[in-house]
C-alpha cells in the first residue's frame, strides 16, 4: 500500500508502506513526517530506506537520480552500494534506534498511558486469542529477562493484533499463513527489545541481528502471500486499498469468462445485474450503474464489525464516481456508434441485442 505525506515543503510518497511498517513499526506509517525527519538525518541510511521502500517526492525533478525512484531488492541494493548484507542491516538498525529514541521522548512528554490491565479491558480478553488457534502459553518465555509489566504490555499488543487480523484468521485459505505471520511479528518484537540490551557488534548482537534478518525475510514473504488473498488488509488508519477493489473486479471477470461463474461481481450485484444497470435506452438514456455506491459498499464490508468505523469517502467523491461511470458508458456508446434502444418500439429496435 502507498501513502502520501508532506515533508521539506513538498509532497512525498511511500510505495511500500506495509514493508516499512514491518521494518520500523506501525508508528512510522501514522507519523511519517517525523520518521522522515529522523531517517533523513543519516545520509546513507536514508538512501537505503528510500530505495528499499520506494520513498520519494511525488513530483520528480528532471535531474533526479533514477536509482532513487525505483524499488530495489536488498541484495541488489547492497551490491550497488558496496555493502555486505550485515552492513546494510546495520544501517537500518541505526535509524531504528534513532526512531525509537524519538518515540520514547514523545511518550515521556505525553499524558500518562492507560495501565496495561485497564487497556486490556477495552478489547477482548487475552484468552480470546485461543479462538484463533493461539495458545496463551506463548507469553510464558523464561529464557529471556522480562518483567510482569513487559508481559502485560505484550499481551495487550498481541491480542489487539489478533483482532485486527481476525478476518484473515478465519479464512481457510489464509488462516495458517496469518497465524505464522503474527507469531513472527511477536518474535521480531522480542528480538528488537533484546538487541537494545547488547552492545552493537558483539557476538550476541550479531547472532540476534542475523536471526532477526531471517525472520523478517520469512515475514515479508508471508505478507506478500496474504496480500494476494486479502489485498485490502494493507491499510493505515482505516484507508481502503483501491488495489483490493480492483483485484476483486479482475478476479470476477476472469472467473465469469473462464467458467461462466455468475458469482457476485462487485460485492452486491451479479454479472447479469451489472450488465442490466449499464444498459441505456431512449426512455432512460443514463446508465443506472452507480460506481460510488459500489465503492461505499466495498469500504463498508471491510469494517462491518467495527462499531467505531467512520467512512473516509465524502458524498461529493461518491457523486463524482457515479458521474464518471455514467459519462464513461455514454462515451463508449458513442465510440461504437450504437443507437439507443427504444423500448416502446416493436421488433429489434425495441430490444437489446446480445452483449448490450
Rosetta blueprint (number, residue, H / E / L):
1 X L
2 X L
3 X E
4 X E
5 X E
6 X E
7 X E
8 X L
9 X L
10 X E
11 X E
12 X E
13 X E
14 X E
15 X L
16 X L
17 X H
18 X H
19 X H
20 X H
21 X H
22 X H
23 X H
24 X H
25 X L
26 X L
27 X H
28 X H
29 X H
30 X H
31 X L
32 X H
33 X H
34 X H
35 X H
36 X H
37 X H
38 X H
39 X H
40 X L
41 X L
42 X L
43 X H
44 X H
45 X H
46 X H
47 X H
48 X H
49 X H
50 X H
51 X H
52 X H
53 X H
54 X L
55 X E
56 X E
57 X E
58 X L
59 X L
60 X L
61 X L
62 X L
63 X L
64 X L
65 X L
66 X H
67 X H
68 X H
69 X H
70 X L
71 X L
72 X L
73 X L
74 X H
75 X H
76 X H
77 X H
78 X H
79 X H
80 X H
81 X L
82 X L
83 X L
84 X L
85 X H
86 X H
87 X H
88 X H
89 X H
90 X H
91 X H
92 X H
93 X H
94 X H
95 X H
96 X H
97 X H
98 X H
99 X H
100 X H
101 X H
102 X H
103 X H
104 X H
105 X H
106 X H
107 X H
108 X H
109 X H
110 X L
111 X L
112 X L
113 X L
114 X L
115 X L
116 X H
117 X H
118 X H
119 X H
120 X H
121 X H
122 X L
123 X L
124 X L
125 X L
126 X H
127 X H
128 X H
129 X H
130 X H
131 X H
132 X H
133 X L
134 X L
135 X L
136 X H
137 X H
138 X H
139 X H
140 X L
141 X L
142 X L
143 X L
144 X L
145 X L
146 X L
147 X L
148 X H
149 X H
150 X H
151 X H
152 X H
153 X H
154 X H
155 X H
156 X H
157 X H
158 X H
159 X H
160 X H
161 X H
162 X H
163 X H
164 X H
165 X L
166 X H
167 X H
168 X H
169 X H
170 X L
171 X L
172 X L
173 X L
174 X L
175 X H
176 X H
177 X H
178 X H
179 X H
180 X H
181 X H
182 X H
183 X H
184 X H
185 X H
186 X H
187 X H
188 X H
189 X H
190 X H
191 X H
192 X H
193 X H
194 X H
195 X H
196 X L
197 X L
198 X L
199 X L
200 X L
201 X L
202 X L
203 X H
204 X H
205 X H
206 X H
207 X H
208 X H
209 X H
210 X H
211 X H
212 X H
213 X H
214 X H
215 X H
216 X H
217 X H
218 X H
219 X H
220 X H
221 X H
222 X H
223 X H
224 X H
225 X H
226 X H
227 X H
228 X H
229 X H
230 X L
231 X H
232 X H
233 X H
234 X L
235 X L
236 X L
237 X L
238 X L
239 X L
240 X L
241 X L
242 X H
243 X H
244 X H
245 X H
246 X H
247 X H
248 X H
249 X H
250 X H
251 X H
252 X H
253 X H
254 X H
255 X H
256 X H
257 X H
258 X H
259 X H
260 X L
261 X L
262 X L
263 X L
264 X E
265 X L
266 X L
267 X L
268 X L
269 X L
270 X E
271 X H
272 X H
273 X H
274 X H
275 X H
276 X H
277 X H
278 X L
279 X L
280 X L
281 X E
282 X L
283 X L
284 X L
285 X L
286 X L
287 X L
288 X L
289 X L
290 X L
291 X H
292 X H
293 X H
294 X H
295 X H
296 X H
297 X H
298 X H
299 X H
300 X H
301 X H
302 X H
303 X L
304 X L
305 X L
306 X L
307 X L
308 X L
309 X L
310 X L
311 X L
312 X L
313 X L
314 X L
315 X H
316 X H
317 X H
318 X H
319 X H
320 X H
321 X H
322 X H
323 X H
324 X H
325 X H
326 X H
327 X H
328 X H
329 X H
330 X H
331 X H
332 X H
333 X H
334 X H
335 X H
336 X L
337 X L
338 X L
339 X L
340 X L
341 X E
342 X L
343 X L
344 X L
345 X L
346 X L
347 X L
348 X H
349 X H
350 X H
351 X L
352 X L
353 X L
354 X L
355 X L
356 X L
